[in-house]
Amino acid sequence: MPEDSAALLDQNNIQEILNSDSSLDILLTRLKQSITTGEEFAKYIKKKAQIEDEHFTQLKKFAMQTKANFKTHQGKLKNDSFSNKLEAIISLDEKLHDVGNPYVKALTVMYDELSSLIATVSRSRKLIKDEAKKKEKDLGDACLAADKAKQKYYHLCDDLEKLKTSDPNKKSFSLKNKSVEQQEDDLSKKVDSADQDYKMKSTASKKLRDEVLVIHRPNNSKKLKNLILEMDIAMNVQLQKYATWEENLIMNSGVTISPIQSNKPSIKALANAIDNEKDLYDYLVRSERSVAPNKTLIPVEYVLHPSLAKNQRISKPFLNTSAPKNNHTNVAAAFNSKSHIIMLALGLGDSGTEAKSPSFYSSLDPASQSNTPELKGPKVLKTQISQPTFGVSIEDVIQYAGQDNVPYVVKKCFETIERYGLDLEGIYRTSGNKAAVQQLKDSIDQNFTNYLLIGSNIDGTNVHDADIVCVASLVKLYFASLPEPLLTNEYHQSFIETVKSLDETFIAKKLHHLVFNLPDGAYFTLRALIFHLNRVAEHQSSNRMTAKSLAIIWGPVILNDNSMNPQDLSYKSKVVEELMLIANEIFDPDE
């Protein structure tokens, strides 16, 4: 503990608190808070140890099982650089288990130490509490007895004074027919006895009070203060140990995946070392010995039957030297053309020029050809395939531009609005600048990663309403431009028919069933939308957008069938409103 911090506890105002009548309750409450905090910390450490133990154990087990499958199905799997590097990368999971095992053991030890500390401090707290409460109870009883003795003494003194000041000529009768003098003498004796008892009990209460103030309370306050500091310091030490082990785990995992030593390849280097063209070449070379003509594909030569051949004139054929020559040339040309096609298929030919007279490809080794480019690793495609976001099915978009089965553009729009625009009046009711919305849409369609532009121009210290409205209009445009409504053509009418019922229980159950049957993309995107609308509605006092107002806007958007019938629009709005109402029952809670 720093010296300046330790000196704070010696200040006069702190000492007054520690010596006050409330000091015991204050310190006991503070110690209980430390114990409860320690219990929560211990629970976290225990659960973390269990999770990490399960994680590393299953990781190693699955890695070993995968490697065993590689050996079992060796004939069915590739046997090349990819397989070798993949096995090496999977082996890293076994090494990560060795890294995580000491971490798990350390957390288990920390949990045991915390549990032991909490049990010891709890027992000490109870002993101090019982002892202090007993002393205070004794003092309280003594003070109460002294107060009763005081009341009795004062009461008898008042009776004696009343008897002395009464008229002597009046006759006074008592139950025992005693005279005034006798009564006065009896009262005096009682007053003397009460006075002695009052003095004795008052002295005893003061003595107990002094013992509590001078001995017991300072001792108990000191013990409780020391227990609090002991508990807090011990938890701090355990937290530092946890932080150290956490850093070691991360650093050792990093060194395992990406070693510092230059002679050990990193996981990235292993992946980059794969040479797909060389792998294919090696495979073809190994397959060369198994190449054999397929007899079923050899054409049948025409041969004249011998009985008919006898009737043919037997003559000496003319010598024709050109025919064989042409024949060989045609065969060579056909072979070379076929080789050229194979080269083009492998990416080894010149695609920018037409096929010229092909040269004979004498070897399957690409390195033997002078015009063969260097084959190192996977080739990057020179053409970029356009992958638009708007006007494309959600199920397709989430394959390349989505997270958790929700399109990036939807998640980014909701995040931006919830961060900057929940209090904007008329959010979703007001339309944004068409040119700005169209420009943002076109940019995202050209490259889906441009969804990061959404809200990037918003300054948190000076938010412009137009920027928020533009984002709101963009997300509405996305849902409106879907080739199929969010709630799908298949279930569109079922949603409408469901909300026509007057039975709220039936509506809730039926909507739950319909939502559950939606495709994954539609389901999770609808979930994100409904929770988002509920968050907007929570700020209706400032944005003036109630659940009903939002439902009126969004109903025709997610149930878009181009119908402008007022009754249909009413039912579409009711679908959204009912989904917002039962969101927590039909969806997993939003985190």
C-alpha positions in Angstrom: 0.0 0.0 0.0 1.4 3.5 -0.9 2.5 5.5 2.2 0.3 8.4 1.3 -2.7 6.1 1.1 -1.9 4.4 4.4 -1.8 7.9 6.1 -5.4 8.6 5.0 -6.7 6.1 7.5 -5.0 8.0 10.4 -6.9 11.2 9.7 -9.0 12.6 12.6 -12.3 12.3 10.8 -11.6 8.7 10.0 -10.7 7.9 13.6 -13.9 9.6 14.8 -15.9 7.3 12.5 -14.0 4.2 13.8 -14.7 5.2 17.4 -18.3 6.0 16.9 -21.3 3.9 17.9 -21.9 3.1 14.2 -18.3 1.9 13.6 -19.1 -1.8 14.1 -22.0 -1.8 11.6 -20.0 0.2 9.1 -16.9 -2.0 9.2 -19.0 -5.2 9.2 -20.9 -4.1 6.1 -17.7 -3.2 4.3 -16.1 -6.5 5.2 -19.2 -8.3 4.0 -18.9 -6.5 0.7 -15.3 -7.6 0.3 -16.2 -11.2 1.1 -19.1 -11.1 -1.5 -16.8 -9.6 -4.1 -14.2 -12.3 -3.4 -16.9 -15.0 -3.8 -17.9 -13.6 -7.2 -14.2 -13.4 -8.2 -13.7 -17.0 -7.1 -16.8 -18.1 -9.1 -15.4 -16.4 -12.2 -12.0 -18.0 -11.8 -13.6 -21.5 -11.3 -15.9 -21.1 -14.3 -13.0 -19.8 -16.5 -10.8 -22.7 -15.5 -13.6 -25.2 -16.4 -14.2 -23.5 -19.8 -10.5 -23.3 -20.7 -9.9 -26.9 -19.5 -12.7 -28.1 -21.7 -11.6 -25.9 -24.6 -7.9 -27.1 -24.6 -8.9 -30.7 -23.9 -11.4 -30.8 -26.8 -9.0 -28.9 -29.0 -6.3 -31.5 -28.5 -8.7 -34.4 -28.8 -10.2 -33.1 -32.0 -6.7 -32.4 -33.5 -5.6 -35.9 -32.8 -8.8 -37.4 -34.2 -8.4 -35.3 -37.4 -4.8 -36.4 -37.9 -5.9 -40.0 -37.3 -8.6 -39.6 -39.9 -6.0 -38.3 -42.3 -4.0 -41.5 -41.9 -7.1 -43.8 -42.1 -8.4 -42.2 -45.3 -5.0 -41.5 -46.7 -5.9 -43.0 -50.1 -9.0 -40.8 -50.4 -7.2 -37.5 -49.5 -4.7 -35.4 -51.2 -1.0 -36.3 -50.6 0.7 -33.0 -51.3 2.0 -29.8 -49.8 -1.5 -28.7 -48.8 -2.1 -31.9 -46.8 1.3 -31.7 -45.2 0.9 -28.1 -44.2 -2.6 -28.6 -43.0 -1.5 -31.5 -40.7 1.3 -29.2 -39.4 -1.2 -26.4 -38.7 -3.5 -28.9 -36.9 -0.6 -30.1 -34.8 -0.3 -26.6 -33.4 -3.6 -27.2 -31.6 -1.9 -30.0 -29.6 0.9 -27.5 -28.7 -1.7 -25.0 -27.6 -3.0 -27.6 -25.2 0.4 -27.8 -23.6 0.4 -24.0 -23.4 -3.1 -23.9 -21.8 -2.6 -26.7 -19.3 -0.5 -24.8 -16.9 -2.9 -21.8 -17.2 -5.8 -24.0 -16.2 -3.9 -25.5 -13.2 -2.9 -22.0 -12.1 -6.6 -20.9 -12.1 -7.6 -23.9 -10.1 -4.9 -23.1 -7.5 -6.2 -19.5 -7.4 -9.7 -20.6 -6.8 -8.6 -22.9 -3.9 -6.7 -20.0 -2.4 -9.6 -17.6 -2.7 -12.0 -20.1 -1.3 -9.8 -20.7 1.7 -9.2 -17.0 2.3 -13.0 -16.3 2.1 -13.8 -19.0 4.6 -11.1 -17.8 7.1 -12.2 -14.2 6.9 -15.8 -15.1 7.2 -15.1 -17.0 10.4 -13.1 -14.2 11.8 -15.8 -11.7 11.0 -18.4 -13.8 12.8 -16.3 -14.1 15.9 -15.6 -10.3 16.0 -19.2 -9.5 15.3 -20.5 -11.9 18.1 -18.0 -10.5 20.6 -18.7 -6.9 19.8 -22.4 -7.4 19.8 -22.2 -9.1 23.2 -20.3 -6.2 24.7 -22.7 -3.7 23.3 -25.6 -5.7 24.5 -24.1 -5.9 28.0 -23.7 -2.1 27.9 -27.2 -1.6 26.7 -28.6 -3.8 29.4 -26.6 -1.9 32.0 -27.8 1.4 30.7 -31.4 0.2 30.7 -31.1 -1.1 34.3 -29.6 2.3 35.4 -32.4 4.2 33.7 -35.1 2.0 35.5 -33.3 2.6 38.8 -33.3 6.3 38.1 -37.0 6.3 37.4 -37.7 4.4 40.6 -35.5 6.8 42.6 -37.2 9.9 41.2 -40.6 8.5 41.7 -40.0 7.7 45.4 -38.5 11.1 45.9 -41.6 12.7 44.4 -43.8 10.7 46.7 -41.7 11.7 49.8 -41.8 15.4 48.8 -45.6 15.2 48.3 -46.0 13.6 51.7 -43.8 16.3 53.4 -45.7 19.1 51.8 -49.2 17.8 52.5 -51.5 19.5 55.1 -50.7 17.9 58.6 -54.3 18.6 59.8 -55.7 16.2 57.1 -55.9 12.7 58.1 -53.9 10.3 56.0 -54.7 6.7 55.9 -52.7 3.9 54.5 -53.4 0.3 53.9 -51.6 -0.6 57.1 -53.2 2.3 59.1 -49.8 4.0 59.5 -49.4 7.5 60.6 -47.9 10.3 58.5 -44.6 10.1 60.4 -44.4 6.3 59.9 -45.2 6.7 56.2 -42.6 9.4 55.9 -40.0 7.2 57.7 -40.8 4.2 55.4 -40.5 6.4 52.2 -37.2 7.8 53.4 -35.8 4.3 53.8 -37.0 3.4 50.3 -35.5 6.5 48.8 -32.2 5.7 50.5 -32.3 2.2 49.1 -33.3 3.3 45.6 -30.5 6.0 45.7 -27.9 3.3 46.5 -29.2 1.1 43.7 -29.3 4.0 41.2 -25.8 5.0 42.1 -24.5 1.4 41.7 -26.2 0.8 38.4 -25.2 4.2 37.0 -21.6 3.5 38.0 -21.7 0.0 36.4 -23.1 1.4 33.1 -20.4 4.1 33.0 -17.7 1.5 33.7 -19.0 -0.8 30.8 -19.2 2.3 28.6 -15.6 3.2 29.3 -14.5 -0.4 28.6 -16.4 -0.4 25.3 -15.0 3.0 24.2 -11.4 2.5 25.5 -10.8 -1.3 25.0 -13.4 -3.3 23.0 -14.4 -0.9 20.3 -10.9 0.2 19.3 -9.8 -3.4 19.3 -12.7 -4.6 17.2 -12.4 -1.7 14.8 -8.8 -2.4 14.4 -9.4 -6.1 13.8 -12.1 -5.4 11.3 -10.0 -2.8 9.5 -7.1 -5.2 9.3 -9.4 -8.0 8.0 -10.8 -5.7 5.3 -7.3 -4.7 4.2 -6.1 -8.3 4.3 -9.0 -9.5 2.2 -8.7 -6.6 -0.3 -4.9 -7.0 -0.6 -5.2 -10.8 -1.1 -7.8 -10.3 -3.8 -5.6 -7.7 -5.5 -2.7 -10.2 -5.4 -4.9 -12.9 -6.9 -6.0 -10.5 -9.6 -2.4 -9.6 -10.4 -1.6 -13.3 -10.7 -4.6 -13.8 -13.0 -3.5 -10.9 -15.2 0.0 -12.4 -15.4 -1.2 -15.9 -16.3 -3.6 -14.4 -18.9 -0.7 -12.5 -20.5 1.5 -15.6 -20.4 -1.3 -17.6 -22.1 -1.8 -15.1 -24.9 2.0 -14.5 -25.4 2.8 -18.2 -25.4 -0.1 -19.0 -27.7 1.2 -16.2 -30.0 4.8 -17.6 -29.9 3.4 -21.1 -30.6 1.5 -19.9 -33.7 4.2 -17.4 -34.8 7.6 -18.5 -33.3 10.3 -15.9 -32.7 13.0 -18.4 -33.9 13.6 -18.0 -37.6 14.1 -21.7 -38.1 10.5 -22.5 -37.0 7.8 -21.6 -39.4 4.7 -19.7 -38.3 1.2 -20.8 -39.2 1.0 -18.1 -41.8 4.3 -19.3 -43.3 3.0 -22.8 -43.4 -0.1 -21.7 -45.3 1.9 -19.6 -47.7 4.3 -22.4 -48.5 1.6 -24.4 -50.3 2.3 -24.6 -54.1 -0.8 -25.8 -55.8 0.7 -26.0 -59.3 3.6 -28.1 -58.0 1.2 -30.3 -56.2 -0.8 -31.0 -59.4 2.5 -31.6 -61.3 3.6 -34.1 -58.7 0.3 -35.9 -58.8 0.4 -36.1 -62.6 3.9 -37.4 -62.5 3.0 -40.1 -60.0 0.0 -41.0 -62.2 2.2 -41.4 -65.4 3.0 -45.0 -64.7 -0.7 -45.9 -64.5 -1.5 -44.3 -67.8 -2.7 -47.0 -70.2 -4.9 -46.9 -73.3 -8.5 -47.8 -72.9 -9.1 -50.8 -75.2 -12.8 -50.0 -75.3 -12.1 -46.7 -76.9 -9.9 -48.1 -79.8 -11.8 -48.0 -83.1 -12.3 -51.3 -85.0 -10.3 -51.4 -88.3 -12.2 -52.4 -91.4 -10.8 -55.7 -92.8 -12.3 -57.4 -95.8 -13.5 -60.9 -95.3 -11.0 -63.5 -96.8 -13.7 -65.1 -98.9 -14.3 -61.9 -100.6 -10.6 -61.0 -100.8 -10.0 -63.9 -103.2 -12.1 -62.2 -105.9 -10.1 -59.0 -105.7 -7.2 -58.5 -108.1 -3.9 -59.0 -106.5 -1.7 -56.2 -107.6 1.3 -54.4 -106.3 0.3 -51.1 -104.7 1.7 -47.9 -106.0 4.4 -46.4 -103.9 3.0 -43.2 -102.2 5.5 -41.5 -100.0 3.4 -38.5 -99.2 0.6 -40.3 -97.5 2.5 -41.6 -94.5 4.2 -38.3 -94.2 0.9 -36.5 -94.1 -0.5 -39.0 -91.7 2.4 -38.6 -89.2 2.0 -34.8 -89.5 -1.7 -35.0 -88.7 -1.1 -37.2 -85.7 1.7 -34.9 -84.4 -0.5 -31.9 -84.9 -3.4 -33.5 -83.1 -1.2 -34.5 -80.2 0.4 -31.0 -80.0 -3.0 -29.3 -80.2 -4.2 -31.5 -77.3 -1.1 -30.6 -75.3 -1.7 -27.0 -76.0 -5.2 -27.2 -74.7 -4.0 -28.9 -71.5 -1.5 -26.1 -71.1 -4.2 -23.5 -71.5 -6.4 -25.3 -68.9 -3.5 -25.2 -66.4 -2.9 -21.5 -67.1 0.4 -22.1 -68.8 -0.5 -21.0 -72.4 -0.5 -17.5 -73.9 -4.2 -16.4 -73.7 -3.5 -13.1 -75.3 -2.6 -14.6 -78.7 -4.3 -17.1 -81.0 -2.9 -20.6 -81.1 0.0 -20.8 -83.5 1.7 -23.9 -84.8 2.1 -25.7 -81.4 5.4 -27.0 -80.3 5.7 -30.5 -78.9 5.4 -30.6 -75.0 8.0 -33.1 -74.2 7.7 -33.1 -70.4 5.1 -32.8 -67.7 7.6 -30.8 -65.7 6.6 -27.1 -66.1 10.1 -26.0 -65.2 11.5 -27.7 -68.3 9.8 -25.1 -70.6 11.5 -21.8 -71.0 8.3 -19.8 -71.5 6.6 -21.3 -68.4 6.0 -18.6 -65.7 7.3 -19.1 -62.1 4.9 -21.3 -60.2 4.8 -20.1 -56.6 1.7 -20.4 -54.5 -1.9 -19.7 -55.4 -2.5 -17.2 -58.3 -4.6 -14.1 -57.6 -7.5 -13.7 -60.0 -7.0 -10.6 -62.1 -10.7 -10.0 -62.5 -12.9 -8.9 -59.7 -16.4 -10.4 -59.6 -19.1 -7.9 -58.9 -21.1 -8.8 -55.8 -23.9 -6.2 -55.3 -25.7 -5.9 -52.0 -29.0 -4.2 -52.9 -31.6 -6.2 -54.9 -30.0 -9.5 -54.0 -31.5 -12.2 -51.8 -30.5 -12.1 -48.2 -29.5 -15.7 -48.3 -27.0 -14.9 -51.0 -25.7 -11.6 -49.5 -24.8 -13.2 -46.1 -22.5 -15.6 -47.9 -20.0 -12.8 -48.6 -21.3 -9.7 -46.9 -22.9 -10.8 -43.7 -22.2 -11.6 -40.1 -24.3 -13.8 -37.8 -26.7 -14.3 -40.8 -27.4 -10.6 -41.0 -26.1 -8.4 -43.9 -23.3 -6.0 -43.0 -25.3 -3.0 -44.4 -28.2 -3.7 -42.1 -26.0 -4.2 -39.0 -24.1 -1.0 -39.7 -27.2 1.1 -40.3 -28.8 -0.1 -37.0 -25.6 0.5 -35.1 -25.2 4.0 -36.5 -28.8 4.9 -35.7 -28.7 3.4 -32.2 -25.4 5.3 -31.5 -26.4 8.7 -32.8 -30.1 8.9 -33.7 -32.3 7.3 -31.1 -33.5 10.7 -29.9 -33.9 12.2 -33.4 -37.6 13.3 -33.8 -39.3 11.5 -36.6 -36.6 9.0 -37.3 -37.7 6.7 -40.1 -40.6 9.0 -40.8 -38.4 11.6 -42.5 -36.9 10.8 -45.9 -33.2 11.5 -46.6 -31.6 13.2 -49.5 -32.2 11.0 -52.5 -28.9 11.8 -54.2 -26.9 11.0 -51.0 -28.8 7.8 -50.4 -28.3 6.7 -54.0 -24.6 7.5 -54.0 -24.1 5.5 -50.8 -26.1 2.6 -52.3 -24.1 2.6 -55.6 -20.8 2.7 -53.7 -21.8 -0.4 -51.6 -23.0 -2.2 -54.7 -19.7 -1.6 -56.4 -17.8 -3.1 -53.4 -19.7 -4.5 -50.4 -16.8 -3.5 -48.1 -17.9 0.1 -48.6 -20.7 -0.5 -46.0 -18.0 0.8 -43.6 -18.7 4.3 -45.1 -22.1 4.3 -43.4 -22.0 6.8 -40.6 -18.2 7.3 -41.0 -18.8 11.1 -41.7 -20.8 11.6 -38.4 -19.1 13.6 -35.7 -20.3 12.5 -32.3 -19.9 16.0 -30.9 -21.9 17.6 -33.7 -24.4 15.2 -35.2 -26.4 16.5 -38.2 -29.9 15.2 -38.5 -29.5 14.8 -42.3 -26.8 12.3 -41.8 -28.9 10.1 -39.6 -32.0 10.4 -41.8 -29.8 9.3 -44.8 -28.8 6.1 -43.0 -32.4 5.4 -42.0 -33.5 5.9 -45.6 -30.7 3.6 -46.8 -31.8 0.7 -44.6 -35.4 1.1 -45.7 -34.3 1.1 -49.3 -32.3 -2.1 -48.7 -35.4 -4.0 -47.4 -37.7 -2.4 -50.1 -35.3 -3.5 -52.9 -35.2 -7.2 -51.8 -36.2 -9.5 -54.7 -38.5 -11.2 -52.1 -40.1 -9.6 -49.0 -38.3 -10.2 -45.8 -41.2 -12.4 -44.5 -41.0 -14.3 -47.9 -43.6 -14.9 -50.5 -44.4 -18.3 -49.0 -45.5 -17.1 -45.6 -46.6 -13.6 -46.6 -50.3 -14.3 -46.6 -50.0 -16.5 -43.5 -48.7 -13.5 -41.5 -51.6 -11.4 -42.7 -54.2 -14.0 -41.9 -52.8 -14.6 -38.4 -53.2 -11.0 -37.2 -56.8 -10.9 -38.3 -57.6 -13.2 -35.3 -59.0 -11.6 -32.1 -57.3 -14.2 -29.9 -54.0 -12.7 -28.7 -52.7 -16.1 -27.5 -53.3 -17.7 -30.9 -51.6 -14.7 -32.7 -48.5 -15.1 -30.5 -48.2 -18.8 -31.0 -48.9 -18.7 -34.8 -46.4 -15.8 -35.3 -43.8 -17.8 -33.4 -44.4 -20.8 -35.6 -44.2 -18.7 -38.8 -41.0 -16.9 -37.8 -39.4 -20.1 -36.8 -40.0 -21.5 -40.3 -38.3 -18.6 -42.1 -34.9 -19.2 -43.8 -31.8 -18.4 -41.6 -31.0 -15.1 -43.3 -34.6 -13.8 -43.1 -35.0 -15.1 -39.5 -31.9 -13.4 -38.0 -32.3 -10.3 -40.1 -35.9 -10.0 -38.8 -34.7 -10.5 -35.3 -32.2 -7.7 -35.6 -34.8 -5.4 -37.1 -37.5 -6.1 -34.4 -35.0 -5.6 -31.5 -33.8 -2.4 -33.2 -37.3 -1.0 -33.5 -38.0 -1.8 -29.9 -34.9 0.2 -28.9 -36.1 3.1 -31.0 -39.6 2.9 -29.4 -38.0 3.0 -25.9 -37.0 6.7 -26.8 -40.5 7.7 -28.0 -40.6 10.5 -25.4 -37.9 12.3 -27.4 -38.2 10.9 -31.0 -42.0 10.7 -31.0 -41.9 7.3 -32.6 -44.2 4.8 -30.8 -44.3 1.1 -31.6 -47.5 1.8 -33.7 -45.8 4.6 -35.6 -42.8 2.4 -36.5 -45.1 -0.5 -37.4 -47.0 1.7 -39.9 -43.7 2.6 -41.6 -42.1 -0.8 -41.6 -45.1 -3.1 -42.2 -45.3 -2.3 -45.9 -41.5 -2.6 -46.2 -41.1 -6.1 -44.9 -44.4 -7.3 -46.3 -43.9 -5.6 -49.7 -46.3 -7.0 -52.2 -47.1 -3.6 -53.9 -50.6 -3.7 -52.5 -51.8 -0.2 -51.5 -55.2 -1.5 -50.1 -55.7 0.5 -46.8 -57.0 -2.7 -45.0 -53.9 -4.7 -46.2 -51.6 -1.9 -45.0 -53.4 -2.0 -41.6 -52.8 -5.7 -41.2 -49.1 -5.4 -42.3 -48.6 -2.8 -39.7 -50.2 -5.0 -37.1 -47.8 -7.8 -38.0 -44.8 -5.6 -37.1 -46.5 -4.3 -34.0 -47.3 -7.8 -32.7 -43.7 -9.0 -33.5 -42.3 -6.1 -31.5 -44.7 -6.9 -28.6 -43.6 -10.6 -28.4 -40.0 -10.2 -29.5 -38.5 -11.6 -26.3 -40.7 -14.7 -26.4 -40.0 -15.7 -30.0 -36.4 -14.7 -30.3 -33.3 -15.3 -28.2 -32.7 -12.3 -26.0 -30.7 -9.5 -27.6 -27.3 -9.1 -26.0 
